[in-house]
Amino acid sequence: MRTTLNSILDATRARVTDLRTRRRVLEEAAAAAPAPPSWTEALCGDDVAVIAELKRRSPSAGAIAPELDPAAHAKRYAAGGARALSVLTEGPHFGGSPDDLIAVRRAVPLPILRKDFIVDPIQLYETRALGASAVLLIVRALDDAALRELAALALELGLARLVEVHDAGELTRALRLDPEAIGVNSRDLVTFRTDLSAIEPIVRAVPADVLTVAESGITSRQDVERVARWGADAILVGTVLARMTDPTAGVREFTGVRRGGPNDVEAAPGGRS
């Protein structure tokens, strides 16, 4: 059965074909790019770090902020206390562009996650050339060989890896890569529905020495407090913030939640208590 994820990956592979014609230029640009701000340092601290995302639309929500000005919105996120930013660069389904990442990089000094569907090494050279600090690798979109290849090259290029998982099996695959951060996404990539409660056992199972980012389905401060109790070190929030007329106040509402806290169930062995 064809899914939205299949369509997104097909469109991505078509873009990759064009990128390969520019391989030498992208490799040279990546080598010449200055070191970006540290992604891992930004996510450390006593409070749950807010990664604020810039997005215009999505397959599940439709139009979110069609007229979004990435530089202006990024400045408002930074003013609200975002510790890092996530920029959608996928065009056909999310309305993003590599130009958005460039605009954000020029506007604010925060580390930037390139949010896209990475399937080919050439995209990593492009990511480094654009000035991103980190790249998203989605376990469900890649086989083990591709995951290993992309994770190794990202590390070589100086890009932090946010490896996204949806279930325990994917977490096992992700941890083999020794990533800087694990993203636990509450959005099902087949149905595109979110269920925040479903990720609790996965968040708890991430080893304590690996940064954990709770993704999708976070719409209130109470949600931030929930994932903090489960062991999340950071949250990635997109749709609710991108839609706000006052994104500075929106980000501020999510900040200041202490990491950790009392838990109501026992953690998985080796995971978070």
C-alpha positions in Angstrom: 0.0 0.0 0.0 1.3 3.4 -1.0 1.7 5.8 2.0 2.4 9.5 2.3 5.9 8.5 3.5 6.5 6.6 0.2 5.4 9.7 -1.7 7.8 11.9 0.3 10.7 9.6 -0.2 10.0 9.3 -4.0 10.0 13.1 -4.2 13.2 13.2 -2.2 15.0 10.8 -4.5 14.1 12.9 -7.4 15.7 15.9 -5.7 18.8 13.8 -5.0 19.2 13.1 -8.7 19.6 16.8 -9.3 21.9 17.3 -6.3 24.3 14.7 -7.6 25.1 16.8 -10.6 26.5 19.4 -8.2 28.5 17.0 -6.1 31.9 18.6 -6.4 30.5 22.1 -5.7 28.7 20.8 -2.6 31.7 18.9 -1.3 33.9 22.0 -1.7 31.3 24.2 0.0 30.9 21.8 2.9 34.7 21.7 3.4 34.9 25.5 3.4 31.9 26.1 5.7 32.7 27.5 9.1 32.1 25.3 12.2 28.4 25.7 13.3 27.2 26.3 16.9 27.2 23.1 19.0 24.0 21.2 18.9 24.8 19.0 21.9 25.8 21.9 24.1 22.6 23.7 23.3 20.5 20.7 24.5 22.4 20.3 27.8 21.3 22.1 31.0 19.0 21.8 33.9 15.8 22.6 31.9 14.2 20.8 29.0 15.6 22.5 25.9 13.1 23.9 23.4 13.8 23.2 19.7 11.5 25.5 17.8 10.6 24.5 14.3 9.9 26.6 11.2 7.3 25.0 8.9 4.7 26.2 6.5 2.6 23.1 6.0 2.5 19.4 6.6 0.6 16.4 5.1 -1.3 16.0 8.4 -2.1 19.6 9.2 -2.3 21.1 5.8 -1.5 24.9 5.6 0.1 26.0 8.9 1.9 29.3 8.1 2.0 29.7 4.3 3.4 33.3 4.6 6.0 32.4 7.2 9.1 34.6 7.1 11.8 32.2 8.3 14.3 34.9 9.5 11.7 37.0 11.3 10.1 33.9 12.9 13.5 32.6 14.0 14.3 35.8 15.7 11.1 35.6 17.6 11.8 32.0 18.6 15.2 33.0 19.9 13.8 35.9 21.9 11.4 33.5 23.6 14.3 31.3 24.8 14.5 28.6 22.1 17.9 26.8 22.5 18.0 25.5 19.0 15.9 25.7 15.8 14.6 23.1 13.3 14.1 24.1 9.7 12.0 22.1 7.3 13.8 22.1 3.9 11.5 19.6 2.2 9.4 21.5 -0.5 6.6 19.4 -2.1 5.0 18.3 1.2 6.2 20.8 3.8 6.7 24.0 1.8 10.3 24.3 2.9 13.5 25.1 1.1 17.3 25.1 1.7 17.0 28.9 1.3 15.0 28.9 4.5 17.9 27.4 6.4 20.3 29.9 5.0 18.0 32.8 6.0 17.7 31.4 9.5 21.4 30.8 9.9 22.1 34.5 8.9 19.4 35.8 11.3 20.2 34.0 14.6 23.3 32.4 16.2 21.4 29.3 17.4 22.3 25.8 16.2 20.0 24.6 13.5 18.7 21.1 12.8 18.1 20.4 9.1 14.7 18.7 9.1 14.3 16.7 5.9 14.2 13.1 4.6 17.8 12.2 4.2 18.4 9.2 1.9 21.7 9.9 0.2 25.2 11.1 1.2 25.0 14.1 -1.1 22.3 15.6 1.1 24.8 15.6 4.0 27.3 17.6 2.0 24.5 20.0 1.2 23.5 20.2 4.9 27.0 21.0 6.0 27.3 23.7 3.2 24.0 25.3 4.3 25.4 25.8 7.8 23.3 23.4 9.8 24.6 22.0 13.1 22.6 18.8 13.0 20.8 16.5 10.6 17.7 14.3 11.1 18.1 10.6 10.2 14.8 8.7 10.2 15.2 5.1 11.1 11.9 4.0 9.4 13.0 5.6 6.1 16.4 3.8 5.9 17.7 0.2 6.0 20.6 -0.6 8.3 23.3 -0.2 5.7 22.1 3.2 4.7 21.8 4.3 8.3 25.3 3.3 9.1 26.7 5.0 6.0 24.8 8.3 6.6 25.5 8.3 10.3 29.3 7.8 9.7 29.5 10.5 7.0 27.5 13.0 9.1 30.0 12.5 12.0 32.9 12.9 9.6 31.4 16.2 8.3 30.9 17.6 11.8 27.1 17.2 11.9 25.3 16.0 15.0 22.9 13.2 14.4 19.3 13.3 15.7 18.2 9.8 14.9 14.4 9.5 14.9 12.6 6.4 16.2 8.9 5.4 16.7 9.2 2.1 18.6 11.5 -0.2 20.5 12.8 -2.0 17.5 13.8 1.2 15.8 15.4 2.4 19.1 17.6 -0.7 19.1 18.7 0.0 15.5 19.4 3.7 16.3 21.5 3.1 19.4 23.9 1.0 17.3 24.9 4.2 15.6 26.1 5.9 18.9 24.1 9.0 18.0 24.4 12.4 19.7 20.6 12.4 20.2 17.6 10.2 19.8 14.3 11.7 18.7 11.2 9.9 19.8 8.4 10.8 17.5 4.8 10.4 18.6 3.6 10.9 15.0 2.9 7.7 13.1 4.5 8.1 9.7 1.8 6.0 8.0 -1.3 7.6 9.4 0.4 10.8 10.5 -1.6 10.8 13.7 0.0 11.7 17.0 -0.3 9.9 20.4 2.1 11.4 23.0 1.4 8.8 25.6 2.6 6.0 23.3 6.2 7.2 23.4 6.6 7.1 27.2 8.2 3.6 27.3 10.5 4.5 24.4 11.7 7.7 26.0 12.3 5.9 29.3 14.3 3.2 27.5 16.8 5.6 26.0 20.1 5.3 27.9 20.7 8.2 30.3 23.9 9.2 28.5 22.1 9.9 25.2 20.2 13.1 24.7 16.5 12.4 24.2 14.2 14.7 22.2 10.4 14.3 22.4 8.9 15.1 19.0 5.4 15.9 17.8 2.2 16.1 19.8 3.5 18.7 22.4 1.0 21.5 22.6 1.1 22.7 26.2 3.4 23.2 29.1 1.7 20.2 30.8 2.9 18.1 27.8 6.5 19.4 28.4 6.2 18.4 32.1 5.0 14.9 31.1 7.9 14.2 28.8 10.3 15.7 31.3 9.2 13.1 33.9 9.8 10.4 31.4 13.3 11.5 30.9 13.3 13.8 27.8 16.1 16.3 27.6 14.5 18.4 24.9 11.3 18.9 22.9 10.8 19.7 19.3 7.7 21.8 18.7 6.6 22.9 15.2 3.0 23.3 14.2 1.7 25.0 17.4 4.5 27.5 17.4 4.6 28.2 13.7 0.9 29.1 13.8 1.2 31.6 16.6 0.9 35.3 16.0 3.3 35.8 19.0 5.8 33.0 18.7 8.0 34.6 21.3 5.4 34.2 24.0 4.7 30.7 22.7 8.2 29.5 23.1 8.5 31.2 26.5 5.4 29.1 27.7 7.4 25.9 27.0 10.7 27.0 28.6 11.8 26.6 32.2 10.6 23.0 32.8 13.2 21.1 34.9 14.6 18.0 33.4 13.8 14.8 35.3 11.5 14.6 38.2 9.5 11.8 39.9 8.4 8.9 37.8 5.4 6.8 38.3 6.7 3.6 36.7 10.1 1.9 36.8 12.4 2.6 33.9 13.6 0.0 31.4 16.9 -1.6 32.3 19.7 0.8 31.4 17.2 3.5 30.6 15.9 6.6 32.5 14.8 6.2 36.1 
